[in-house]
Amino acid sequence: FLDRHLARLGILHAVAATSDRRGPDSLSVNKRRPPGIYEIETASAGLSVEVWAVKPSLMLAVGVLAAVAACNRPEPSKPAVAETSAPTAKPVLPPAVGIYVTNESSGDLSILDAETRAVVATVRLGKRPRGIAVSPDRGTLYVALSGSPNAGPGVDESKLPPPDRTADGIGVVDVRQQKLVKVLTSGTDPEQVAVSHDGKLLFVANEDAAIASVIDVATGKIVETFKTGGEPEGVSVEPIRDRVWVTSEEDGAVFVIDFAAHKVVKPVKVGPRPRSVAFLPDGSRAYVPSETGGTLSVIDTQRLAVVQTIKLGPEMRPMGTVAAPDGRSLYVSTGRSKMVLTIDTSTNAVTSSIEAGPRPWGIGLSPDGKTLYTANGPSNDVSIIDLETKQVSAKVPVGQGPWGVIVVARP
């Protein structure tokens, strides 16, 4: 093969031998042989060629020999690569008991471990997360997100920027994965949310629209709406009936909706600016705080009538409410009054007051009923209150403007 190609160039004979040399591609010509005899080496191919030429077309011969040598170049050996499998990441479990806090200003969710009293995760949600609820199986959190500008006390709403309606919705958070998985359509400016007993429906207070929306969880669509009074806020489902209660700040009433019968049963008049609803575990009584009236209305849920009005004092501004698991106590946050009040439900008397922090709003209770948690908006922290000693045992920094609190045992 080599002789045939060299003969075309007038090269009579060539002898090739392998060489052990390895290096960069190169050709070298040794002219210290007798006249007409050349030795041409290609170092990279490990080939040495000795040529006797009739007519020394050396440069052309060199090119041919380089091509021939390249054809015979052995493939470089590749180092063996050990096959290794990627390490499997261990799933991060949610806390055995987690305190989930919505942060209105920073737009996220802080997850606290009740045992370590530390934030273990932060989940980005969207604009103005406020009300928060959990599914019956404790696997999903629902958070009200609003694109309406924040209008705190004393703010001239006419000077606020227009609302961002694309930001309105109900954020769906997977408790096990500790992440936002989707946002459901909610209607405009949702403030608080509640879940039906079977987990199939969500009830949303649409503050600026004066309605309550019903969302089908499976389809993510609004299936029904009910007219309420102006500025609906608090939303709670009765423990033993298919009824949802929605407070109207503007009307000073709570609207009782039978969602199985698809109708508003009755608006019950309470004090001015009602903010939330808490039921005793047996569903016999509902407690509705009046922020600007400094009172707590006690409602017979069977008769749908106020049976007592508890005066908390003109300096108190009751807001959030939560009942103890045994129903013997009710706890009330008082916002700018800084206190958490304890109500003995057998007498409906205030039995203790604990200074929680600046403007406690959201309030949550541990499953064993021994520890209380409050979201303190101005100080960006959560107070942990030991109910046995009636003292704040710790304050944990969270996001900006903490608003809602819910305590959830690991699903």
TAUR-V197758 format. One record per residue. N is the residue number from 1. PSI is psi as a letter, one per 40 degrees, with the letter a starting at -180 (* if undefined). Layout:
# TAUR-V197758
N,PSI
N,PSI
This chain:
# TAUR-V197758
1,d
2,d
3,d
4,d
5,d
6,d
7,d
8,d
9,e
10,e
11,h
12,d
13,i
14,i
15,h
16,i
17,i
18,i
19,i
20,e
21,i
22,i
23,a
24,i
25,h
26,i
27,h
28,i
29,h
30,h
31,e
32,f
33,i
34,i
35,h
36,e
37,h
38,i
39,h
40,h
41,i
42,h
43,d
44,d
45,e
46,f
47,h
48,h
49,h
50,h
51,h
52,h
53,h
54,d
55,h
56,g
57,g
58,d
59,d
60,d
61,d
62,d
63,d
64,d
65,d
66,d
67,d
68,d
69,d
70,d
71,d
72,e
73,h
74,i
75,h
76,h
77,h
78,h
79,h
80,h
81,h
82,h
83,h
84,i
85,i
86,h
87,h
88,h
89,h
90,h
91,h
92,h
93,i
94,i
95,i
96,d
97,h
98,i
99,h
100,h
101,h
102,h
103,h
104,d
105,d
106,e
107,f
108,i
109,h
110,h
111,h
112,i
113,h
114,d
115,d
116,e
117,f
118,i
119,h
120,e
121,i
122,h
123,h
124,h
125,d
126,a
127,h
128,f
129,h
130,c
131,i
132,i
133,i
134,i
135,i
136,d
137,e
138,e
139,e
140,h
141,i
142,h
143,h
144,h
145,h
146,h
147,e
148,i
149,i
150,h
151,g
152,a
153,h
154,e
155,h
156,h
157,d
158,e
159,e
160,i
161,i
162,i
163,i
164,g
165,e
166,e
167,e
168,i
169,i
170,h
171,h
172,h
173,h
174,h
175,d
176,d
177,e
178,f
179,i
180,h
181,d
182,i
183,h
184,i
185,h
186,e
187,i
188,i
189,f
190,h
191,d
192,i
193,i
194,i
195,i
196,i
197,d
198,e
199,e
200,e
201,i
202,i
203,h
204,h
205,h
206,g
207,d
208,e
209,e
210,f
211,i
212,h
213,i
214,h
215,h
216,h
217,d
218,d
219,e
220,e
221,i
222,h
223,e
224,i
225,i
226,h
227,h
228,a
229,i
230,i
231,g
232,i
233,c
234,h
235,h
236,i
237,h
238,i
239,d
240,e
241,i
242,g
243,i
244,h
245,h
246,h
247,i
248,h
249,d
250,d
251,e
252,f
253,i
254,h
255,h
256,h
257,h
258,h
259,e
260,d
261,e
262,f
263,i
264,h
265,d
266,i
267,h
268,h
269,h
270,a
271,i
272,i
273,g
274,h
275,d
276,i
277,h
278,h
279,i
280,i
281,d
282,e
283,e
284,d
285,i
286,i
287,h
288,h
289,i
290,h
291,d
292,e
293,e
294,f
295,i
296,h
297,h
298,h
299,h
300,h
301,d
302,d
303,e
304,f
305,i
306,h
307,e
308,i
309,h
310,h
311,h
312,e
313,i
314,d
315,e
316,i
317,g
318,h
319,c
320,i
321,i
322,h
323,i
324,i
325,d
326,e
327,e
328,d
329,i
330,h
331,h
332,h
333,i
334,f
335,b
336,e
337,e
338,e
339,i
340,h
341,i
342,h
343,h
344,h
345,e
346,d
347,e
348,f
349,i
350,h
351,e
352,i
353,h
354,h
355,h
356,d
357,a
358,h
359,g
360,h
361,c
362,i
363,h
364,i
365,i
366,i
367,d
368,e
369,e
370,e
371,h
372,i
373,h
374,i
375,h
376,g
377,d
378,d
379,e
380,f
381,i
382,h
383,h
384,h
385,h
386,h
387,e
388,d
389,e
390,f
391,i
392,h
393,e
394,i
395,h
396,h
397,h
398,a
399,a
400,h
401,f
402,h
403,c
404,i
405,h
406,i
407,h
408,h
409,i
410,h
411,*
